[in-house]
């Protein structure tokens, strides 16, 4: 238990941020899973997956390079599935 008011406030703020980040991470994972299945089917429209990745990077849930890596791998998977058809 915090003894100082500012420490108590920081704890409350950290809890809120933690909940926000957890929800954002969950939303990103769901979007990635959906995007991967559509990419595996050979769909060329990956814009919704890309949007969620960009939003997560903008909000600081994932880093910029991580977002670029996810998008690159999604595009490559879609390209492979399209070529296989």
C-alpha positions in Angstrom: 0.0 0.0 0.0 1.3 3.4 -1.0 2.1 5.9 1.8 2.3 8.9 -0.5 -0.6 10.5 -2.4 1.4 10.8 -5.6 2.4 7.1 -5.4 -1.2 6.2 -4.9 -2.2 8.2 -7.9 0.6 6.6 -10.0 -0.7 3.2 -9.0 -4.3 4.1 -10.2 -2.9 5.5 -13.4 -0.8 2.4 -14.0 -3.8 0.1 -13.5 -5.9 2.1 -16.1 -3.0 2.0 -18.6 -2.5 -1.7 -18.0 -6.2 -2.4 -18.7 -6.1 -0.2 -21.9 -2.9 -1.9 -23.1 -4.3 -5.4 -22.4 -7.5 -4.6 -24.3 -5.5 -3.2 -27.2 -3.2 -6.2 -27.3 -6.2 -8.6 -27.3 -7.8 -6.6 -30.1 -4.6 -6.8 -32.1 -4.2 -10.5 -31.6 -7.8 -11.1 -32.8 -7.3 -9.0 -35.9 -4.0 -10.7 -36.7 -5.6 -14.2 -36.4 -8.4 -13.1 -38.7 -6.0 -11.5 -41.2 -3.8 -14.6 -41.2 -6.7 -16.9 -42.1 -7.8 -14.6 -44.9 -4.2 -14.4 -46.1 -3.9 -18.2 -46.1 -7.0 -18.3 -48.2 -5.3 -16.1 -50.8 -7.3 -12.9 -50.2 -5.5 -9.8 -51.5 -7.4 -7.4 -49.3 -5.5 -7.2 -46.1 -6.3 -3.5 -45.3 -8.3 -4.3 -42.1 -5.4 -6.3 -40.7 -3.0 -3.5 -41.7 -5.2 -0.9 -40.0 -5.3 -2.7 -36.7 -1.5 -3.2 -36.8 -1.0 0.5 -37.5 -3.4 1.6 -34.8 -1.6 -0.6 -32.2 1.7 0.9 -33.3 0.4 4.4 -33.1 -1.0 3.8 -29.6 2.4 2.3 -28.4 1.0 -1.2 -27.9 3.6 -2.5 -30.2 6.7 -0.9 -31.7 7.0 0.5 -35.2 9.4 -2.2 -36.5 7.2 -4.9 -35.0 4.2 -3.5 -36.9 6.2 -3.4 -40.1 7.3 -7.0 -39.6 3.7 -8.2 -39.0 2.5 -6.4 -42.1 5.4 -7.8 -44.2 4.7 -11.3 -43.1 1.0 -11.0 -43.8 1.7 -9.7 -47.3 4.2 -12.5 -47.9 1.7 -15.1 -46.7 -1.0 -13.7 -49.0 1.4 -13.7 -51.9 2.4 -17.3 -51.3 -1.3 -18.4 -51.0 -2.2 -16.6 -54.2 0.8 -18.1 -56.1 -0.2 -21.6 -54.9 -3.7 -21.3 -56.4 
